[in-house]
Amino acid sequence: MDQKKILLYPEEAMKNALQAERNGMPVKTASRTFKVPRTTLLCKFKGINPEFRKMGPATIFSIEEENLLVQWLQQMDRSRIFNADESAFFLNPKGSKVLAPRDEETVDATVNTNEKECLTVLINCYAAGTLAPPMIIFEYKRISSDLTARVRKHWGIGVSENG
């Protein structure tokens, strides 16, 4: 199925092309000069399409609300802004390849019936640029003291029904 090609152009280029057209420049010349679609420029000039319109779905916030949110975030203490991401690490990945040193003569491979067994690691960072200690999430009801003792000192440990 062929996808329709969407031409992207800077909003400023369209503003400049519209201004040039209002000042007497022909549509075709303005379109070529500012590298914007001719029919789009013509429709905006004639008032068929609004001059200012973002591509894509409608936004939830108005422009004023977005600007207010931006100002609020810029004034906020960066140590209070977080971003979190979780990654799954499979304990028995599929495939016949394993990681081992090149000069290793024999490499053991573990075969397990549960190829989907994994643990999840949650990484948090602050907008200030520092990382919070990682958290490992296990699919257990209780975590044994032996396992807790083997996790690094400042790391977090958690449990969840599905790991």
ZADRENVEX-862392 format. One record per residue: residue in one letter; y, x, z negated of N, C-alpha, C in turn. Coordinates in steps of 0.1 Angstrom, whole numbers, plus 5000, padded with zeros to 4 digits. Layout:
# residues N
AYXZYXZYXZ/...
This chain:
# residues 163
M498850085000500050005000501250095000/D502250065009503450145010504450094999/Q505050194992506050154983507350164989/K508250074985509550064991510350184986/K511050254994511850374990513150324984/I513450374972514650334966515550454966/L516750434972517750544973518550544960/L518550664954519350684942520550754946/Y521650714940522950784942523750784929/P524550884926525350874914526350764914/E526550704903527450584901528850624905/E529250754902530550804905530750814920/A529750844928529850844942530150714948/M529550604943529850464947531250424944/K531750464932533050434928534050504937/N533850624940534650704949534650644964/A533550604968533350544982534150414982/L534050334972534750204972536250224971/Q536750324964538150354963538650404977/A537850484983538250544997538350425007/E537350335006537350215015538650135012/R538950115000540250034997541450105002/N541350235003542550315008542550325023/G541650255030541650245044540550325052/M539650395044538650465051537550365056/P537050385068536050295073534750305065/V533950195064532750185056531750295060/K531550315073530550415078530950555073/T532250585074532750715071532650735055/A532950635048532850645033531450665029/S530550585036529150595033528550735035/R528950795046528450935049529151035040/T530451025038531151115030530651125015/F530351005009529951004995528450984993/K527750985005526250975005525750854997/V526250735000525750614994525350525006/P524450425003523950335013525150255019/R525150245032526250175039526250025036/T525149955036525049815034525349785019/T524949865010525249844996526749864994/L527349955000528849974999529549855004/L529149815016529749695022529649575014/C528449545008528249424999529149434987/K529249554981530049574969531549554973/F531949604984533349594989533749444991/K532849364997533049225000532949134988/G532349194977532249104965530849034965/I529949064974528648994974527849044963/N527849174960527249234949528249294939/P528049284926528949334917529149494918/E530349534915530649684917529849764907/F529749714895528949784885527749714881/R526549774884525249714881524249824880/K523549824869522449924867521249874874/M520449974879519149934885518149914874/G517149834877516049814867516249684860/P515449664850515549534842516849534834/A517149404830518349384822518249454809/T519349504804519349574791519349474779/I518949514768519049424756520449434750/F521049554749522349564744523449554755/S524549504751525749514760526249654760/I527149684769527749814770528449854757/E529149754751529949774739528949804727/E527849734727526849754716526149894718/E525949934730525350064733526250174728/N527550164732528550264728528650274713/L528650154706528650154691527450224685/L526350194691525050264686525150414688/V525650454700525750594703526750664692/Q527850604690528750654680528150664666/W527350564662526750554649525750674648/L524950694659523950794659524550934658/Q525650954665526351084665526951114652/Q527251014644527851044631526751054620/M525551014623524451014614523951154611/D523551174598522951304594521651324602/R521651434610520451464619519151484611/S519251504598517951524591517351384588/R518051274591517551144589517051074602/I517051154613516551094626515251174629/F514151094631512851144633512251114646/N511351184651510551154662509151194659/A508151104661506751124657505951104670/D504851184670503851174681502551204675/E501551134680500151154675499351204687/S498351294684497451344694496051334689/A495151294698493751294694493051424698/F492251474689491451594692490051554691/F489351564702487951524703487051634697/L486151594688485351694682484151724690/N483751644699482651664709483051624723/P483851704729484351654742483251654753/K483451574763482551564774482651684782/G481551714790481651824799480751944794/S480552034804479652144801480452274798/K481752274798482552394796482952394781/V482952524776483352544762484352664762/L485152674751486052784750485352894742/A485353014747484653124741485253254747/P485153364739485653494745484853524757/R485553594767484853634780483653724778/D483753814768482653914767481453854758/E481553734754480453674746479253654755/E478053704750476853694758476253554757/T476253504744475653364742476653274736/V476653154740477553054734476752934731/D476852884719476152764714476952644718/A476252544722476952414726476452304716/T477252234711476952124702476751994710/V475651924707475351804714475351694703/N476151594705476251484695476151354703/T475651254697475551124703476951054704/N477851094694479151024694480151114701/E480351104714481251184722482751144719/K482951024714484250984711484851014697/E484051084689484451114676485651214677/C486751174670487951264670488651254657/L489651334656490651324645491951324651/T492951254645494251244650495251324642/V496151394649497151474642498451404645/L499251384634500551324636501651434633/I502451454643503551554642504851484642/N505651524632507051464630508051574632/C509151544638510251644639511551574636/Y512451644630513851594628514751624639/A515751544641516751574652517451704649/A517451744636518151874632517351994638/G516151974643515352084649514252134640/T513952074629512952124620511652034622/L510552094619509252014620508851974605/A508351854604507751814591506351864592/P505751884580504351924580503451824587/P502451874595501551774602500751694593/M500251584598499351504590498051474598/I496951494592495651474599495151344594/I494751254604494251124601492751114604/F491951084594490551084596490050934596/E488850914602488250784602487250774591/Y487650784579486850774567487350674558/K486550624549487050534538487550614527/R486850724524487250824514487150964520/I488051044515488051184520487451274509/S486451354512485751434502486651544497/S486451584485487251694479487051824487/D485851844492485551964500486451964513/L486551854519487451844531488951864527/T489351804517490751824512491051964509/A490052034503490352174500490452264512/R489852224523489952304535491152284544/V491952174541493152144548494252234543/R495152284551496252364547497052304536/K497652384528498352344516499352234518/H500252244527501352154528501152044539/W499952044545499651934555499351804548/G499651694554499251564549497851524554/I497251444546495951384550495951234549/G495451164558495451024558494150964563/V493950834561492750774566493150644574/S492350604583492550484591491250424595/E491150304598489950234602489350294615/N490250334624489850384637490150524640/G490550604629490850744631492150754637/
